[in-house]
Amino acid sequence: MPFRDFSPELEAIAATWATSASSGEAFEALGSFGSSESQPFQVRIRGDMLGLGKPGTRKGDGICRAAHEKIASDWPIALSCRSRQ
């Protein structure tokens, strides 16, 4: 059974986005979302798809947090992670 349980449409998007640093897609920023360390903001793409943009602000300490998160989220796709059966 796959670890990831998303629709085929979202899996296709994830597979495409996992191969590049930026999707290049236009998005509409809808405002801040939550109060986490990265201060994300909600975005809308493709008309009705919602997501989060990170980081919401630049920290200035030289730590590439967004890059670290992207790498961590792309690894399961690259490795085709599956749950243990």
C-alpha positions as CSV (number, residue, x, y, z in Angstrom):
1,M,0.0,0.0,0.0
2,P,1.5,3.4,-0.9
3,F,2.4,5.8,1.9
4,R,1.0,8.7,-0.2
5,D,-2.7,8.7,-0.7
6,F,-3.4,11.5,-3.1
7,S,-5.5,11.7,-6.2
8,P,-3.9,10.8,-9.5
9,E,-4.0,14.5,-10.5
10,L,-2.1,15.6,-7.5
11,E,0.4,12.7,-7.8
12,A,1.1,13.9,-11.4
13,I,1.7,17.4,-10.3
14,A,4.0,16.2,-7.4
15,A,6.0,14.1,-9.9
16,T,6.5,17.1,-12.2
17,W,7.3,19.6,-9.4
18,A,9.7,17.1,-7.8
19,T,12.0,17.5,-10.8
20,S,12.5,21.2,-10.6
21,A,13.3,23.9,-8.0
22,S,10.3,26.0,-9.0
23,S,7.1,25.0,-10.9
24,G,7.1,28.3,-12.8
25,E,3.3,28.5,-12.4
26,A,1.6,31.7,-11.7
27,F,-0.1,31.8,-8.3
28,E,-2.4,34.2,-6.4
29,A,-1.3,34.9,-2.8
30,L,-4.3,34.8,-0.5
31,G,-2.6,35.9,2.7
32,S,-0.8,34.5,5.7
33,F,-1.6,31.0,6.9
34,G,-0.9,29.9,10.4
35,S,1.9,31.1,12.7
36,S,4.6,28.6,12.1
37,E,8.3,29.4,12.0
38,S,8.3,29.7,8.2
39,Q,5.4,32.1,8.2
40,P,3.7,30.4,5.1
41,F,1.1,32.1,3.0
42,Q,-1.9,30.5,1.3
43,V,-1.8,30.4,-2.6
44,R,-4.2,29.5,-5.3
45,I,-3.1,28.0,-8.6
46,R,-4.9,26.5,-11.6
47,G,-8.1,28.2,-10.7
48,D,-9.2,26.2,-7.7
49,M,-6.2,24.4,-6.2
50,L,-5.0,25.7,-2.9
51,G,-1.5,25.3,-1.4
52,L,1.1,27.0,0.8
53,G,4.0,29.2,-0.2
54,K,7.1,29.1,2.0
55,P,8.9,30.8,3.4
56,G,6.7,33.8,4.0
57,T,9.7,36.0,5.1
58,R,13.4,35.8,4.6
59,K,15.3,35.2,7.9
60,G,18.7,36.5,6.8
61,D,20.7,33.8,8.7
62,G,21.9,32.0,5.6
63,I,19.9,28.8,6.3
64,C,18.0,27.6,3.3
65,R,14.9,26.3,5.0
66,A,12.7,26.3,1.9
67,A,15.3,24.2,0.1
68,H,15.5,21.8,3.0
69,E,11.7,21.3,3.1
70,K,11.6,20.8,-0.7
71,I,14.3,18.2,-0.6
72,A,12.5,16.4,2.3
73,S,9.2,16.5,0.4
74,D,10.7,15.3,-2.9
75,W,12.6,12.3,-1.5
76,P,9.5,10.1,-1.1
77,I,8.6,10.8,-4.7
78,A,12.1,10.1,-6.0
79,L,12.4,6.9,-3.9
80,S,8.8,5.8,-4.6
81,C,8.3,5.4,-0.8
82,R,5.9,2.8,0.2
83,S,4.7,1.7,3.6
84,R,6.0,-1.6,5.1
85,Q,3.6,-4.4,4.5
